[in-house]
Amino acid sequence: MKAAPCSLQAPALHSLYQSLCSLPDKRSGHGLYHRKAQVLTMAAVCTLMEGSGFQDFESINSTFTQRQLAAMGVQSGKDGVQHSPSDTTFGRVLANCEVRELVASIAQ
């Protein structure tokens, strides 16, 4: 999927990210690079941008600017650049997501 650039501005993305930070991340901390709130924020935005699967999400993430990525909580790697999660990361996070908790955190 070839996506157009994301039109959402950093403050709106950060607001969504902040809403999702209240969700517990039950994954092990060892080797954990992308936090649950980051991945869920990106998945939500990618869905709004008509992404329909994990590979679409990974492709759409390549259109985000560094400022947008930072607003969604993505931290810089060792190379000083923010990196988006892979399709497998989206799969792992979304497979273990409690839908009721997700809806409640967004509705706040």
N, C-alpha and C positions, 0 to 999 in steps of 0.2 A: 504494500500500500504506500503510495506517495502522498504524504500529508502536506497541507499548507501550513505555514508557521502558526503557532498558537497565538491567538489574539488576546488572551487573558493577560492582564497586567500583574506584575509581581504582588501588589497588595492583596488582590483577590485570591491569588494562589496561596499566599501565606495565611490568609484567613481560613481557607479550607484546611490547610496543613495543621494549623493550630487546633481546629476542631477535632481532627483525627488523632492528635497527640495523646488524648485521654485514653485511647484504646491500649490495653496491655499487649505487649509483644512477648509471646510465650516461647519464641525460638531461642536457642542457645546463643550466648554472646560470643562464643569462639568463632572467629572468622566472619562475623556478621558485619557487613558493610552498609547495607541499606536497611534502615529501620522501617517498621511496619507502616507508620504514618506517612513516610515518604512514598512508599510503594502504592499505598491506597490512594493518596492524593494524585499521583501520576495516573493510576488506573482510572480514576474518576474523570480526570481531564481528557485522557485518551478516549474514553467512552463518549464524552461530549464532542470530541473531534471525529467521531464515527469509527473508532477502532473497534474491531469485533473479535479480537483474539490476542493472545499473548505476543505473538510475533508482530501483529499490528501495533501493539503498545510499545514494543521495543523500537519499531521503526518511527513511530510518532515522537517518541522521546528524543530522537536525534534532531527534531526541529526546535526544541526548547533552547532558549538562550541561556547563558550562564547565570544571568540575573533571575530568570524564571526558575531554573534548577535550584538556586540558592533559596529562593522564596518558598520552595517546596521542601526545604530542609536537607537537600543533598549537599554533603560536605565535599571539599576538595580532596582529591587523592594525593598520593605522593608526588605526582607530576604537577600539582597546583590546579588541576582542572576537575570540575565536577563531572562524574560519570553516571549515566542512567543505569537502572537495573536491566538485567537480561530477561528474555522471555521466561526462562526457567525460574527466576526469582519472582516474577509476577505470579507464576503458577503456584509456587510454594506458599506465598503469602495469601493469595486469594483462596486457596484450597483450605486454609486453616482460619478463615475469617468468619466470625460470628456475625451473621447478617443483622440480627436485632441490635447488637452493640454498635455496628456501623451506622445504621439508620438513626439510632438514638444520638450518637455523637454529632452527626451532621445536622440533625433537627434542632440542636441547642442554639 
